[in-house]
Amino acid sequence: MPVALGLGLPQMKQFDMGRDVAEVARAAEAVGYESLWVFERVLFPEPATQGLYGIPGLAWPDHYRSVADPLITLTLAAAATGRARLGTSVLVAPLHVPFQLARSLATLDAASGGRVIAGLGTGWSLDEYAAAAVAPFEKRGAVLDELLDVCAAVWGPDPVSYQGNLTTIASAEVGPKPARPIPVYLPASGPRATRRLVDRADGWMPVAMGAAQLSEQWQRVQDVADERGRTRPVGVCARANARYSATPVDGRERQPFHGDVAQIVEDLVAHAATGVPEIMLDLQGTVRDASELVDVATAVYEGAREAGV
């Protein structure tokens, strides 16, 4: 069975949001991409309190200087498409009031005819937490857990009631409801996060940083699922942060999904062989404009299908 392919929508500063999101979304759906995705960055600190991903000395990429709001971007894409699933990869849960985020996701799912995938994470940027978080960084896991609880309550039958540390919902009707149960996907790297994924989520959202590493991580998730008695399958959508180049990238140290179309396709083939059912490509960081994004995304999609992905 072919691997489902998704595409990251244009959110960065080189794009015209009012025009380009709809244009890219329509083109991607027409080519055959099964899903469309957004990510979340809320600011670009100067100077940064910490390095990228919390790694000391690792610079934030310039294309993070302006990233459009993910839910507004996804809403624009929803209005321009009719089939592609609409995913977040990922929303930083503690940067949102749980009740409001649950309602926004439910509304988008209802309006789009049941196409939303809620990818949720805890984030890593202390600067983003200082500006926007609903709780301290040290409580990020507890906030994610509460958000999952609130979503289950808000998306479920009325009357809704819930009492948590951040959220109090007295018995009330809360609508609109999602068109169907919204799948929740979580990233997971450590043991605690993997247990949360297995116990509470519909799917897993890893970063594709090498086929061997992805295969090992995927096996670990499946082993934990078996240990904890999970009977339903764990969905997977691996995120590939691509860096497109018009010419091939030389050298043995080439990172996965860095290179020209043929090299990106080669990496898709390798990662698809791990058995994950879906891979989403974010190509926007190194293209000039929406026209180039559509051209590269089309060439990669067609090349991948020709290669048997």
Buried (B, 14 or more C-beta within 10 A) or exposed (E): EEBBBBBBBBBBEBBEBEEBBBBBBBBBBEBBBBBBBBBBBBBBBEEBEBEBEEEEEEEBBEBBEBBBEBBBBBBBBBEBBEEBBBBBBBBBBBBBBBBEBBBBBBBBBBBBEBBBBBBBBBBBBBBBBEEBBBBEBEBBBBBBBBBBBBBBBBBEEEEBEBEBEBBEBEEEEBEEBBBEEBBBBBBBEEEEBBBBBBEBBBBBBBBBBBBEBBBEBBEBBBEBBEEEEBEEEBBBBBBBBBBBBEEEBEEEEBEBBBBBBEBBBBBBBBBBBBEBBBBBBBBBBBBEEBEBBBBBBBBBBBBBBEEEB
